[in-house]
């Protein structure tokens, strides 16, 4: 992932957090857990 992609991803997360606030933490936890599984 390059710097431009990281910036775009951060903007996407911010937009999602604003628009889908009630589910944001649920989705973030899911993604985080998936990334941890992929690393291990």
N, CA, C and O atoms as a Tinker XYZ file with bonds, in Angstrom:
   160  protein
     1  N      0.850000   -1.165000    0.000000    73     2
     2  CA     0.000000    0.000000    0.000000    64     1     3
     3  C      0.897000    1.229000    0.000000    63     2     4     5
     4  O      1.763000    1.372000    0.863000    81     3
     5  N      0.691000    2.102000   -0.952000    73     3     6
     6  CA     1.506000    3.311000   -1.005000    64     5     7
     7  C      0.834000    4.449000   -0.230000    63     6     8     9
     8  O     -0.268000    4.293000    0.296000    81     7
     9  N      1.514000    5.587000   -0.170000    73     7    10
    10  CA     1.028000    6.714000    0.632000    64     9    11
    11  C     -0.322000    7.239000    0.130000    63    10    12    13
    12  O     -1.186000    7.602000    0.929000    81    11
    13  N     -0.497000    7.277000   -1.181000    73    11    14
    14  CA    -1.766000    7.747000   -1.753000    64    13    15
    15  C     -2.902000    6.815000   -1.358000    63    14    16    17
    16  O     -3.980000    7.269000   -0.975000    81    15
    17  N     -2.660000    5.520000   -1.451000    73    15    18
    18  CA    -3.684000    4.543000   -1.073000    64    17    19
    19  C     -4.012000    4.625000    0.411000    63    18    20    21
    20  O     -5.174000    4.489000    0.795000    81    19
    21  N     -3.013000    4.844000    1.242000    73    19    22
    22  CA    -3.251000    4.996000    2.676000    64    21    23
    23  C     -4.138000    6.204000    2.947000    63    22    24    25
    24  O     -5.055000    6.137000    3.766000    81    23
    25  N     -3.864000    7.305000    2.260000    73    23    26
    26  CA    -4.660000    8.518000    2.431000    64    25    27
    27  C     -6.107000    8.277000    1.999000    63    26    28    29
    28  O     -7.039000    8.686000    2.693000    81    27
    29  N     -6.297000    7.617000    0.858000    73    27    30
    30  CA    -7.639000    7.324000    0.365000    64    29    31
    31  C     -8.387000    6.404000    1.325000    63    30    32    33
    32  O     -9.582000    6.584000    1.556000    81    31
    33  N     -7.689000    5.427000    1.881000    73    31    34
    34  CA    -8.291000    4.509000    2.840000    64    33    35
    35  C     -8.713000    5.260000    4.107000    63    34    36    37
    36  O     -9.790000    5.013000    4.649000    81    35
    37  N     -7.864000    6.171000    4.572000    73    35    38
    38  CA    -8.194000    6.967000    5.762000    64    37    39
    39  C     -9.437000    7.820000    5.507000    63    38    40    41
    40  O    -10.292000    7.944000    6.384000    81    39
    41  N     -9.542000    8.405000    4.321000    73    39    42
    42  CA   -10.725000    9.197000    3.985000    64    41    43
    43  C    -11.975000    8.320000    3.932000    63    42    44    45
    44  O    -13.047000    8.733000    4.376000    81    43
    45  N    -11.838000    7.132000    3.398000    73    43    46
    46  CA   -12.957000    6.206000    3.334000    64    45    47
    47  C    -13.445000    5.835000    4.734000    63    46    48    49
    48  O    -14.648000    5.794000    4.991000    81    47
    49  N    -12.511000    5.568000    5.625000    73    47    50
    50  CA   -12.866000    5.238000    7.001000    64    49    51
    51  C    -13.579000    6.414000    7.665000    63    50    52    53
    52  O    -14.579000    6.224000    8.356000    81    51
    53  N    -13.070000    7.621000    7.458000    73    51    54
    54  CA   -13.694000    8.792000    8.069000    64    53    55
    55  C    -15.117000    8.975000    7.546000    63    54    56    57
    56  O    -16.028000    9.251000    8.327000    81    55
    57  N    -15.319000    8.827000    6.254000    73    55    58
    58  CA   -16.652000    8.954000    5.669000    64    57    59
    59  C    -17.577000    7.888000    6.233000    63    58    60    61
    60  O    -18.715000    8.183000    6.600000    81    59
    61  N    -17.106000    6.667000    6.303000    73    59    62
    62  CA   -17.921000    5.576000    6.826000    64    61    63
    63  C    -18.286000    5.828000    8.286000    63    62    64    65
    64  O    -19.422000    5.587000    8.693000    81    63
    65  N    -17.329000    6.311000    9.074000    73    63    66
    66  CA   -17.571000    6.568000   10.494000    64    65    67
    67  C    -18.670000    7.608000   10.658000    63    66    68    69
    68  O    -19.515000    7.480000   11.544000    81    67
    69  N    -18.667000    8.627000    9.823000    73    67    70
    70  CA   -19.664000    9.693000    9.914000    64    69    71
    71  C    -21.037000    9.183000    9.474000    63    70    72    73
    72  O    -22.043000    9.463000   10.127000    81    71
    73  N    -21.079000    8.443000    8.378000    73    71    74
    74  CA   -22.353000    8.012000    7.812000    64    73    75
    75  C    -22.929000    6.785000    8.506000    63    74    76    77
    76  O    -24.150000    6.634000    8.557000    81    75
    77  N    -22.103000    5.920000    9.032000    73    75    78
    78  CA   -22.548000    4.666000    9.623000    64    77    79
    79  C    -22.103000    4.553000   11.077000    63    78    80    81
    80  O    -21.732000    3.472000   11.533000    81    79
    81  N    -22.140000    5.639000   11.786000    73    79    82
    82  CA   -21.612000    5.708000   13.140000    64    81    83
    83  C    -22.019000    4.543000   14.042000    63    82    84    85
    84  O    -21.152000    3.993000   14.722000    81    83
    85  N    -23.289000    4.139000   14.084000    73    83    86
    86  CA   -23.653000    3.052000   15.005000    64    85    87
    87  C    -22.931000    1.732000   14.736000    63    86    88    89
    88  O    -22.681000    0.963000   15.665000    81    87
    89  N    -22.597000    1.467000   13.481000    73    87    90
    90  CA   -21.959000    0.196000   13.136000    64    89    91
    91  C    -20.461000    0.325000   12.954000    63    90    92    93
    92  O    -19.791000   -0.679000   12.709000    81    91
    93  N    -19.916000    1.515000   13.064000    73    91    94
    94  CA   -18.512000    1.746000   12.763000    64    93    95
    95  C    -17.591000    0.861000   13.576000    63    94    96    97
    96  O    -16.702000    0.220000   13.015000    81    95
    97  N    -17.782000    0.809000   14.881000    73    95    98
    98  CA   -16.886000    0.036000   15.734000    64    97    99
    99  C    -17.008000   -1.462000   15.452000    63    98   100   101
   100  O    -16.015000   -2.188000   15.513000    81    99
   101  N    -18.196000   -1.916000   15.152000    73    99   102
   102  CA   -18.393000   -3.327000   14.808000    64   101   103
   103  C    -17.590000   -3.699000   13.558000    63   102   104   105
   104  O    -16.915000   -4.728000   13.527000    81   103
   105  N    -17.672000   -2.861000   12.545000    73   103   106
   106  CA   -16.948000   -3.123000   11.295000    64   105   107
   107  C    -15.449000   -2.991000   11.510000    63   106   108   109
   108  O    -14.675000   -3.806000   11.008000    81   107
   109  N    -15.033000   -1.974000   12.249000    73   107   110
   110  CA   -13.610000   -1.777000   12.508000    64   109   111
   111  C    -13.023000   -2.968000   13.258000    63   110   112   113
   112  O    -11.923000   -3.419000   12.941000    81   111
   113  N    -13.740000   -3.473000   14.237000    73   111   114
   114  CA   -13.279000   -4.646000   14.973000    64   113   115
   115  C    -13.174000   -5.866000   14.063000    63   114   116   117
   116  O    -12.217000   -6.635000   14.157000    81   115
   117  N    -14.143000   -6.040000   13.194000    73   115   118
   118  CA   -14.113000   -7.165000   12.260000    64   117   119
   119  C    -12.878000   -7.087000   11.356000    63   118   120   121
   120  O    -12.152000   -8.069000   11.203000    81   119
   121  N    -12.648000   -5.919000   10.764000    73   119   122
   122  CA   -11.495000   -5.741000    9.872000    64   121   123
   123  C    -10.195000   -5.955000   10.642000    63   122   124   125
   124  O     -9.280000   -6.621000   10.159000    81   123
   125  N    -10.125000   -5.393000   11.823000    73   123   126
   126  CA    -8.927000   -5.545000   12.640000    64   125   127
   127  C     -8.647000   -7.014000   12.941000    63   126   128   129
   128  O     -7.504000   -7.461000   12.844000    81   127
   129  N     -9.669000   -7.755000   13.300000    73   127   130
   130  CA    -9.504000   -9.180000   13.588000    64   129   131
   131  C     -9.083000   -9.964000   12.352000    63   130   132   133
   132  O     -8.273000  -10.886000   12.446000    81   131
   133  N     -9.627000   -9.603000   11.198000    73   131   134
   134  CA    -9.248000  -10.282000    9.961000    64   133   135
   135  C     -7.787000  -10.018000    9.627000    63   134   136   137
   136  O     -7.072000  -10.927000    9.203000    81   135
   137  N     -7.340000   -8.782000    9.814000    73   135   138
   138  CA    -5.953000   -8.440000    9.532000    64   137   139
   139  C     -5.014000   -9.193000   10.488000    63   138   140   141
   140  O     -3.955000   -9.668000   10.078000    81   139
   141  N     -5.399000   -9.292000   11.724000    73   139   142
   142  CA    -4.571000  -10.024000   12.699000    64   141   143
   143  C     -4.454000  -11.489000   12.300000    63   142   144   145
   144  O     -3.381000  -12.080000   12.414000    81   143
   145  N     -5.556000  -12.080000   11.830000    73   143   146
   146  CA    -5.516000  -13.478000   11.408000    64   145   147
   147  C     -4.617000  -13.658000   10.197000    63   146   148   149
   148  O     -3.886000  -14.644000   10.098000    81   147
   149  N     -4.672000  -12.704000    9.276000    73   147   150
   150  CA    -3.833000  -12.792000    8.079000    64   149   151
   151  C     -2.352000  -12.671000    8.411000    63   150   152   153
   152  O     -1.512000  -13.295000    7.762000    81   151
   153  N     -2.034000  -11.873000    9.413000    73   151   154
   154  CA    -0.635000  -11.684000    9.813000    64   153   155
   155  C     -0.112000  -12.922000   10.530000    63   154   156   157
   156  O      1.028000  -13.335000   10.318000    81   155
   157  N     -0.944000  -13.508000   11.373000    73   155   158
   158  CA    -0.524000  -14.691000   12.139000    64   157   159
   159  C     -0.712000  -15.889000   11.275000    63   158   160
   160  O     -0.427000  -17.008000   11.700000    81   159
